[in-house]
Amino acid sequence: MRIVSGIENITIQEIIEYNAYINKNVFVIDIYREPLERKMSEYFGKLSAYHFNTTDKNISTYSI
């Protein structure tokens, strides 16, 4: 695990739990996506280009 702020031998989970214990707001932002999640996002992001002969603007008006 990467060392955060020079602190060693402690996990991220322990840091989160400690800050929650002392009543600090804890915000966890997870930016990692599994390969399948990335592929699914790409697929739906480019849906109009891959599967329809129309524009993104028109696709956003379709009822799903």
PyMOL Python script that loads the backbone (N, CA, C, O; Angstrom):
from pymol import cmd

cmd.read_pdbstr("""\
ATOM      1  N   MET A   1       0.840  -1.174   0.000  1.00  0.00           N
ATOM      2  CA  MET A   1       0.000   0.000   0.000  1.00  0.00           C
ATOM      3  C   MET A   1       0.888   1.241   0.000  1.00  0.00           C
ATOM      4  O   MET A   1       1.966   1.249   0.594  1.00  0.00           O
ATOM      5  N   ARG A   2       0.423   2.271  -0.665  1.00  0.00           N
ATOM      6  CA  ARG A   2       1.170   3.519  -0.723  1.00  0.00           C
ATOM      7  C   ARG A   2       1.088   4.242   0.623  1.00  0.00           C
ATOM      8  O   ARG A   2       0.050   4.218   1.284  1.00  0.00           O
ATOM      9  N   ILE A   3       2.153   4.863   1.010  1.00  0.00           N
ATOM     10  CA  ILE A   3       2.192   5.605   2.268  1.00  0.00           C
ATOM     11  C   ILE A   3       1.501   6.951   2.071  1.00  0.00           C
ATOM     12  O   ILE A   3       1.821   7.696   1.144  1.00  0.00           O
ATOM     13  N   VAL A   4       0.557   7.249   2.947  1.00  0.00           N
ATOM     14  CA  VAL A   4      -0.195   8.501   2.874  1.00  0.00           C
ATOM     15  C   VAL A   4       0.334   9.453   3.938  1.00  0.00           C
ATOM     16  O   VAL A   4       0.279   9.145   5.129  1.00  0.00           O
ATOM     17  N   SER A   5       0.838  10.587   3.527  1.00  0.00           N
ATOM     18  CA  SER A   5       1.302  11.639   4.439  1.00  0.00           C
ATOM     19  C   SER A   5       2.374  11.169   5.410  1.00  0.00           C
ATOM     20  O   SER A   5       2.438  11.658   6.538  1.00  0.00           O
ATOM     21  N   GLY A   6       3.210  10.237   4.996  1.00  0.00           N
ATOM     22  CA  GLY A   6       4.305   9.790   5.839  1.00  0.00           C
ATOM     23  C   GLY A   6       3.889   8.844   6.956  1.00  0.00           C
ATOM     24  O   GLY A   6       4.724   8.469   7.780  1.00  0.00           O
ATOM     25  N   ILE A   7       2.628   8.452   7.006  1.00  0.00           N
ATOM     26  CA  ILE A   7       2.147   7.532   8.036  1.00  0.00           C
ATOM     27  C   ILE A   7       2.339   6.107   7.525  1.00  0.00           C
ATOM     28  O   ILE A   7       1.944   5.778   6.407  1.00  0.00           O
ATOM     29  N   GLU A   8       2.948   5.271   8.356  1.00  0.00           N
ATOM     30  CA  GLU A   8       3.162   3.879   7.958  1.00  0.00           C
ATOM     31  C   GLU A   8       2.414   2.941   8.891  1.00  0.00           C
ATOM     32  O   GLU A   8       2.014   3.330   9.989  1.00  0.00           O
ATOM     33  N   ASN A   9       2.229   1.710   8.449  1.00  0.00           N
ATOM     34  CA  ASN A   9       1.606   0.649   9.245  1.00  0.00           C
ATOM     35  C   ASN A   9       0.191   0.986   9.695  1.00  0.00           C
ATOM     36  O   ASN A   9      -0.195   0.672  10.821  1.00  0.00           O
ATOM     37  N   ILE A  10      -0.575   1.615   8.833  1.00  0.00           N
ATOM     38  CA  ILE A  10      -1.980   1.903   9.113  1.00  0.00           C
ATOM     39  C   ILE A  10      -2.731   1.796   7.787  1.00  0.00           C
ATOM     40  O   ILE A  10      -2.207   2.167   6.737  1.00  0.00           O
ATOM     41  N   THR A  11      -3.932   1.299   7.842  1.00  0.00           N
ATOM     42  CA  THR A  11      -4.701   1.136   6.614  1.00  0.00           C
ATOM     43  C   THR A  11      -5.591   2.354   6.369  1.00  0.00           C
ATOM     44  O   THR A  11      -5.857   3.140   7.278  1.00  0.00           O
ATOM     45  N   ILE A  12      -6.036   2.488   5.147  1.00  0.00           N
ATOM     46  CA  ILE A  12      -6.967   3.555   4.804  1.00  0.00           C
ATOM     47  C   ILE A  12      -8.249   3.391   5.613  1.00  0.00           C
ATOM     48  O   ILE A  12      -8.823   4.371   6.089  1.00  0.00           O
ATOM     49  N   GLN A  13      -8.690   2.151   5.764  1.00  0.00           N
ATOM     50  CA  GLN A  13      -9.912   1.883   6.543  1.00  0.00           C
ATOM     51  C   GLN A  13      -9.765   2.387   7.972  1.00  0.00           C
ATOM     52  O   GLN A  13     -10.710   2.947   8.527  1.00  0.00           O
ATOM     53  N   GLU A  14      -8.602   2.198   8.571  1.00  0.00           N
ATOM     54  CA  GLU A  14      -8.371   2.674   9.945  1.00  0.00           C
ATOM     55  C   GLU A  14      -8.397   4.195  10.009  1.00  0.00           C
ATOM     56  O   GLU A  14      -8.905   4.762  10.977  1.00  0.00           O
ATOM     57  N   ILE A  15      -7.863   4.855   9.006  1.00  0.00           N
ATOM     58  CA  ILE A  15      -7.889   6.321   8.975  1.00  0.00           C
ATOM     59  C   ILE A  15      -9.330   6.815   8.868  1.00  0.00           C
ATOM     60  O   ILE A  15      -9.718   7.763   9.551  1.00  0.00           O
ATOM     61  N   ILE A  16     -10.118   6.172   8.012  1.00  0.00           N
ATOM     62  CA  ILE A  16     -11.527   6.550   7.852  1.00  0.00           C
ATOM     63  C   ILE A  16     -12.282   6.334   9.160  1.00  0.00           C
ATOM     64  O   ILE A  16     -13.010   7.216   9.615  1.00  0.00           O
ATOM     65  N   GLU A  17     -12.109   5.169   9.755  1.00  0.00           N
ATOM     66  CA  GLU A  17     -12.809   4.866  11.012  1.00  0.00           C
ATOM     67  C   GLU A  17     -12.415   5.835  12.125  1.00  0.00           C
ATOM     68  O   GLU A  17     -13.273   6.259  12.900  1.00  0.00           O
ATOM     69  N   TYR A  18     -11.137   6.191  12.218  1.00  0.00           N
ATOM     70  CA  TYR A  18     -10.693   7.131  13.247  1.00  0.00           C
ATOM     71  C   TYR A  18     -11.334   8.499  13.052  1.00  0.00           C
ATOM     72  O   TYR A  18     -11.833   9.095  14.007  1.00  0.00           O
ATOM     73  N   ASN A  19     -11.323   8.996  11.827  1.00  0.00           N
ATOM     74  CA  ASN A  19     -11.917  10.307  11.565  1.00  0.00           C
ATOM     75  C   ASN A  19     -13.419  10.306  11.813  1.00  0.00           C
ATOM     76  O   ASN A  19     -13.963  11.296  12.303  1.00  0.00           O
ATOM     77  N   ALA A  20     -14.093   9.218  11.483  1.00  0.00           N
ATOM     78  CA  ALA A  20     -15.526   9.114  11.784  1.00  0.00           C
ATOM     79  C   ALA A  20     -15.742   9.074  13.302  1.00  0.00           C
ATOM     80  O   ALA A  20     -16.697   9.662  13.810  1.00  0.00           O
ATOM     81  N   TYR A  21     -14.857   8.382  14.021  1.00  0.00           N
ATOM     82  CA  TYR A  21     -14.952   8.280  15.478  1.00  0.00           C
ATOM     83  C   TYR A  21     -14.825   9.643  16.153  1.00  0.00           C
ATOM     84  O   TYR A  21     -15.503   9.906  17.147  1.00  0.00           O
ATOM     85  N   ILE A  22     -13.967  10.508  15.627  1.00  0.00           N
ATOM     86  CA  ILE A  22     -13.795  11.840  16.229  1.00  0.00           C
ATOM     87  C   ILE A  22     -14.754  12.866  15.612  1.00  0.00           C
ATOM     88  O   ILE A  22     -14.544  14.074  15.718  1.00  0.00           O
ATOM     89  N   ASN A  23     -15.804  12.361  14.970  1.00  0.00           N
ATOM     90  CA  ASN A  23     -16.895  13.170  14.420  1.00  0.00           C
ATOM     91  C   ASN A  23     -16.481  14.127  13.316  1.00  0.00           C
ATOM     92  O   ASN A  23     -17.041  15.216  13.189  1.00  0.00           O
ATOM     93  N   LYS A  24     -15.511  13.727  12.527  1.00  0.00           N
ATOM     94  CA  LYS A  24     -15.168  14.513  11.341  1.00  0.00           C
ATOM     95  C   LYS A  24     -15.945  13.949  10.168  1.00  0.00           C
ATOM     96  O   LYS A  24     -16.198  12.747  10.094  1.00  0.00           O
ATOM     97  N   ASN A  25     -16.318  14.826   9.256  1.00  0.00           N
ATOM     98  CA  ASN A  25     -16.974  14.358   8.034  1.00  0.00           C
ATOM     99  C   ASN A  25     -15.968  13.577   7.207  1.00  0.00           C
ATOM    100  O   ASN A  25     -14.842  14.027   6.997  1.00  0.00           O
ATOM    101  N   VAL A  26     -16.377  12.414   6.744  1.00  0.00           N
ATOM    102  CA  VAL A  26     -15.512  11.565   5.949  1.00  0.00           C
ATOM    103  C   VAL A  26     -16.157  11.385   4.579  1.00  0.00           C
ATOM    104  O   VAL A  26     -17.288  10.910   4.473  1.00  0.00           O
ATOM    105  N   PHE A  27     -15.433  11.767   3.540  1.00  0.00           N
ATOM    106  CA  PHE A  27     -15.895  11.604   2.172  1.00  0.00           C
ATOM    107  C   PHE A  27     -14.920  10.671   1.467  1.00  0.00           C
ATOM    108  O   PHE A  27     -13.722  10.945   1.411  1.00  0.00           O
ATOM    109  N   VAL A  28     -15.428   9.579   0.934  1.00  0.00           N
ATOM    110  CA  VAL A  28     -14.597   8.619   0.221  1.00  0.00           C
ATOM    111  C   VAL A  28     -14.994   8.670  -1.247  1.00  0.00           C
ATOM    112  O   VAL A  28     -16.145   8.412  -1.598  1.00  0.00           O
ATOM    113  N   ILE A  29     -14.040   9.003  -2.093  1.00  0.00           N
ATOM    114  CA  ILE A  29     -14.282   9.084  -3.527  1.00  0.00           C
ATOM    115  C   ILE A  29     -13.525   7.940  -4.180  1.00  0.00           C
ATOM    116  O   ILE A  29     -12.297   7.866  -4.127  1.00  0.00           O
ATOM    117  N   ASP A  30     -14.278   7.068  -4.785  1.00  0.00           N
ATOM    118  CA  ASP A  30     -13.699   5.887  -5.426  1.00  0.00           C
ATOM    119  C   ASP A  30     -13.687   6.120  -6.931  1.00  0.00           C
ATOM    120  O   ASP A  30     -14.746   6.178  -7.556  1.00  0.00           O
ATOM    121  N   ILE A  31     -12.508   6.253  -7.516  1.00  0.00           N
ATOM    122  CA  ILE A  31     -12.427   6.530  -8.944  1.00  0.00           C
ATOM    123  C   ILE A  31     -11.973   5.310  -9.738  1.00  0.00           C
ATOM    124  O   ILE A  31     -11.817   5.386 -10.957  1.00  0.00           O
ATOM    125  N   TYR A  32     -11.764   4.201  -9.065  1.00  0.00           N
ATOM    126  CA  TYR A  32     -11.323   2.990  -9.759  1.00  0.00           C
ATOM    127  C   TYR A  32     -12.536   2.244 -10.295  1.00  0.00           C
ATOM    128  O   TYR A  32     -13.529   2.067  -9.589  1.00  0.00           O
ATOM    129  N   ARG A  33     -12.451   1.812 -11.535  1.00  0.00           N
ATOM    130  CA  ARG A  33     -13.501   0.981 -12.118  1.00  0.00           C
ATOM    131  C   ARG A  33     -12.878  -0.283 -12.668  1.00  0.00           C
ATOM    132  O   ARG A  33     -11.786  -0.273 -13.236  1.00  0.00           O
ATOM    133  N   GLU A  34     -13.600  -1.362 -12.484  1.00  0.00           N
ATOM    134  CA  GLU A  34     -13.175  -2.644 -13.029  1.00  0.00           C
ATOM    135  C   GLU A  34     -13.188  -2.573 -14.554  1.00  0.00           C
ATOM    136  O   GLU A  34     -13.904  -1.751 -15.124  1.00  0.00           O
ATOM    137  N   PRO A  35     -12.409  -3.421 -15.221  1.00  0.00           N
ATOM    138  CA  PRO A  35     -12.392  -3.398 -16.690  1.00  0.00           C
ATOM    139  C   PRO A  35     -13.779  -3.533 -17.321  1.00  0.00           C
ATOM    140  O   PRO A  35     -14.078  -2.857 -18.305  1.00  0.00           O
ATOM    141  N   LEU A  36     -14.620  -4.396 -16.766  1.00  0.00           N
ATOM    142  CA  LEU A  36     -15.967  -4.559 -17.315  1.00  0.00           C
ATOM    143  C   LEU A  36     -16.774  -3.266 -17.168  1.00  0.00           C
ATOM    144  O   LEU A  36     -17.514  -2.890 -18.077  1.00  0.00           O
ATOM    145  N   GLU A  37     -16.634  -2.590 -16.034  1.00  0.00           N
ATOM    146  CA  GLU A  37     -17.337  -1.317 -15.834  1.00  0.00           C
ATOM    147  C   GLU A  37     -16.889  -0.278 -16.846  1.00  0.00           C
ATOM    148  O   GLU A  37     -17.709   0.483 -17.360  1.00  0.00           O
ATOM    149  N   ARG A  38     -15.592  -0.240 -17.139  1.00  0.00           N
ATOM    150  CA  ARG A  38     -15.083   0.713 -18.129  1.00  0.00           C
ATOM    151  C   ARG A  38     -15.655   0.420 -19.509  1.00  0.00           C
ATOM    152  O   ARG A  38     -16.048   1.338 -20.229  1.00  0.00           O
ATOM    153  N   LYS A  39     -15.704  -0.870 -19.883  1.00  0.00           N
ATOM    154  CA  LYS A  39     -16.247  -1.251 -21.184  1.00  0.00           C
ATOM    155  C   LYS A  39     -17.729  -0.905 -21.292  1.00  0.00           C
ATOM    156  O   LYS A  39     -18.183  -0.428 -22.332  1.00  0.00           O
ATOM    157  N   MET A  40     -18.476  -1.144 -20.226  1.00  0.00           N
ATOM    158  CA  MET A  40     -19.910  -0.829 -20.239  1.00  0.00           C
ATOM    159  C   MET A  40     -20.123   0.677 -20.368  1.00  0.00           C
ATOM    160  O   MET A  40     -21.007   1.119 -21.102  1.00  0.00           O
ATOM    161  N   SER A  41     -19.328   1.454 -19.667  1.00  0.00           N
ATOM    162  CA  SER A  41     -19.430   2.905 -19.747  1.00  0.00           C
ATOM    163  C   SER A  41     -19.122   3.392 -21.161  1.00  0.00           C
ATOM    164  O   SER A  41     -19.817   4.258 -21.692  1.00  0.00           O
ATOM    165  N   GLU A  42     -18.086   2.835 -21.757  1.00  0.00           N
ATOM    166  CA  GLU A  42     -17.725   3.209 -23.123  1.00  0.00           C
ATOM    167  C   GLU A  42     -18.843   2.840 -24.098  1.00  0.00           C
ATOM    168  O   GLU A  42     -19.172   3.613 -24.998  1.00  0.00           O
ATOM    169  N   TYR A  43     -19.418   1.664 -23.911  1.00  0.00           N
ATOM    170  CA  TYR A  43     -20.493   1.200 -24.784  1.00  0.00           C
ATOM    171  C   TYR A  43     -21.678   2.169 -24.742  1.00  0.00           C
ATOM    172  O   TYR A  43     -22.162   2.606 -25.786  1.00  0.00           O
ATOM    173  N   PHE A  44     -22.142   2.503 -23.536  1.00  0.00           N
ATOM    174  CA  PHE A  44     -23.303   3.380 -23.432  1.00  0.00           C
ATOM    175  C   PHE A  44     -22.955   4.824 -23.779  1.00  0.00           C
ATOM    176  O   PHE A  44     -23.821   5.576 -24.225  1.00  0.00           O
ATOM    177  N   GLY A  45     -21.707   5.219 -23.582  1.00  0.00           N
ATOM    178  CA  GLY A  45     -21.282   6.562 -23.950  1.00  0.00           C
ATOM    179  C   GLY A  45     -21.253   6.775 -25.458  1.00  0.00           C
ATOM    180  O   GLY A  45     -21.436   7.891 -25.944  1.00  0.00           O
ATOM    181  N   LYS A  46     -21.021   5.690 -26.190  1.00  0.00           N
ATOM    182  CA  LYS A  46     -20.942   5.782 -27.647  1.00  0.00           C
ATOM    183  C   LYS A  46     -22.077   5.015 -28.318  1.00  0.00           C
ATOM    184  O   LYS A  46     -21.938   4.557 -29.453  1.00  0.00           O
ATOM    185  N   LEU A  47     -23.187   4.877 -27.623  1.00  0.00           N
ATOM    186  CA  LEU A  47     -24.302   4.082 -28.119  1.00  0.00           C
ATOM    187  C   LEU A  47     -24.802   4.573 -29.472  1.00  0.00           C
ATOM    188  O   LEU A  47     -25.059   3.770 -30.369  1.00  0.00           O
ATOM    189  N   SER A  48     -24.939   5.866 -29.619  1.00  0.00           N
ATOM    190  CA  SER A  48     -25.472   6.387 -30.886  1.00  0.00           C
ATOM    191  C   SER A  48     -24.508   6.116 -32.038  1.00  0.00           C
ATOM    192  O   SER A  48     -24.940   5.801 -33.146  1.00  0.00           O
ATOM    193  N   ALA A  49     -23.231   6.234 -31.788  1.00  0.00           N
ATOM    194  CA  ALA A  49     -22.244   6.010 -32.841  1.00  0.00           C
ATOM    195  C   ALA A  49     -22.178   4.540 -33.238  1.00  0.00           C
ATOM    196  O   ALA A  49     -21.935   4.225 -34.403  1.00  0.00           O
ATOM    197  N   TYR A  50     -22.393   3.632 -32.277  1.00  0.00           N
ATOM    198  CA  TYR A  50     -22.272   2.208 -32.545  1.00  0.00           C
ATOM    199  C   TYR A  50     -23.532   1.572 -33.128  1.00  0.00           C
ATOM    200  O   TYR A  50     -23.437   0.657 -33.946  1.00  0.00           O
ATOM    201  N   HIS A  51     -24.723   2.048 -32.716  1.00  0.00           N
ATOM    202  CA  HIS A  51     -25.923   1.280 -33.009  1.00  0.00           C
ATOM    203  C   HIS A  51     -27.069   2.026 -33.693  1.00  0.00           C
ATOM    204  O   HIS A  51     -28.010   1.387 -34.165  1.00  0.00           O
ATOM    205  N   PHE A  52     -27.020   3.318 -33.759  1.00  0.00           N
ATOM    206  CA  PHE A  52     -28.134   4.049 -34.329  1.00  0.00           C
ATOM    207  C   PHE A  52     -27.643   5.008 -35.400  1.00  0.00           C
ATOM    208  O   PHE A  52     -26.519   5.506 -35.339  1.00  0.00           O
ATOM    209  N   ASN A  53     -28.482   5.252 -36.360  1.00  0.00           N
ATOM    210  CA  ASN A  53     -28.160   6.204 -37.406  1.00  0.00           C
ATOM    211  C   ASN A  53     -28.814   7.536 -37.058  1.00  0.00           C
ATOM    212  O   ASN A  53     -29.666   8.031 -37.796  1.00  0.00           O
ATOM    213  N   THR A  54     -28.412   8.108 -35.935  1.00  0.00           N
ATOM    214  CA  THR A  54     -28.990   9.359 -35.461  1.00  0.00           C
ATOM    215  C   THR A  54     -27.978  10.076 -34.568  1.00  0.00           C
ATOM    216  O   THR A  54     -26.863   9.591 -34.380  1.00  0.00           O
ATOM    217  N   THR A  55     -28.355  11.206 -34.029  1.00  0.00           N
ATOM    218  CA  THR A  55     -27.460  12.007 -33.186  1.00  0.00           C
ATOM    219  C   THR A  55     -27.695  11.715 -31.709  1.00  0.00           C
ATOM    220  O   THR A  55     -28.717  11.142 -31.331  1.00  0.00           O
ATOM    221  N   ASP A  56     -26.734  12.117 -30.883  1.00  0.00           N
ATOM    222  CA  ASP A  56     -26.890  11.978 -29.434  1.00  0.00           C
ATOM    223  C   ASP A  56     -28.107  12.755 -28.945  1.00  0.00           C
ATOM    224  O   ASP A  56     -28.810  12.307 -28.039  1.00  0.00           O
ATOM    225  N   LYS A  57     -28.358  13.917 -29.542  1.00  0.00           N
ATOM    226  CA  LYS A  57     -29.494  14.749 -29.126  1.00  0.00           C
ATOM    227  C   LYS A  57     -30.810  14.002 -29.338  1.00  0.00           C
ATOM    228  O   LYS A  57     -31.684  14.041 -28.473  1.00  0.00           O
ATOM    229  N   ASN A  58     -30.961  13.323 -30.476  1.00  0.00           N
ATOM    230  CA  ASN A  58     -32.175  12.557 -30.729  1.00  0.00           C
ATOM    231  C   ASN A  58     -32.305  11.372 -29.804  1.00  0.00           C
ATOM    232  O   ASN A  58     -33.408  11.058 -29.356  1.00  0.00           O
ATOM    233  N   ILE A  59     -31.211  10.708 -29.509  1.00  0.00           N
ATOM    234  CA  ILE A  59     -31.259   9.532 -28.625  1.00  0.00           C
ATOM    235  C   ILE A  59     -31.704   9.932 -27.228  1.00  0.00           C
ATOM    236  O   ILE A  59     -32.400   9.165 -26.563  1.00  0.00           O
ATOM    237  N   SER A  60     -31.317  11.114 -26.773  1.00  0.00           N
ATOM    238  CA  SER A  60     -31.701  11.534 -25.424  1.00  0.00           C
ATOM    239  C   SER A  60     -33.201  11.765 -25.307  1.00  0.00           C
ATOM    240  O   SER A  60     -33.718  11.854 -24.194  1.00  0.00           O
ATOM    241  N   THR A  61     -33.914  11.863 -26.429  1.00  0.00           N
ATOM    242  CA  THR A  61     -35.364  12.054 -26.389  1.00  0.00           C
ATOM    243  C   THR A  61     -36.119  10.736 -26.432  1.00  0.00           C
ATOM    244  O   THR A  61     -37.335  10.730 -26.242  1.00  0.00           O
ATOM    245  N   TYR A  62     -35.438   9.611 -26.678  1.00  0.00           N
ATOM    246  CA  TYR A  62     -36.098   8.314 -26.752  1.00  0.00           C
ATOM    247  C   TYR A  62     -36.597   7.877 -25.371  1.00  0.00           C
ATOM    248  O   TYR A  62     -35.940   8.121 -24.360  1.00  0.00           O
ATOM    249  N   SER A  63     -37.746   7.241 -25.342  1.00  0.00           N
ATOM    250  CA  SER A  63     -38.278   6.683 -24.106  1.00  0.00           C
ATOM    251  C   SER A  63     -37.623   5.332 -23.847  1.00  0.00           C
ATOM    252  O   SER A  63     -37.609   4.458 -24.714  1.00  0.00           O
ATOM    253  N   ILE A  64     -37.093   5.177 -22.668  1.00  0.00           N
ATOM    254  CA  ILE A  64     -36.410   3.927 -22.322  1.00  0.00           C
ATOM    255  C   ILE A  64     -37.278   3.116 -21.376  1.00  0.00           C
ATOM    256  O   ILE A  64     -36.888   2.025 -20.962  1.00  0.00           O
TER     257      ILE A  64
END
""", "prot")
cmd.dss("prot")
cmd.show_as("cartoon", "prot")
cmd.util.cbc("prot")
cmd.orient("prot")
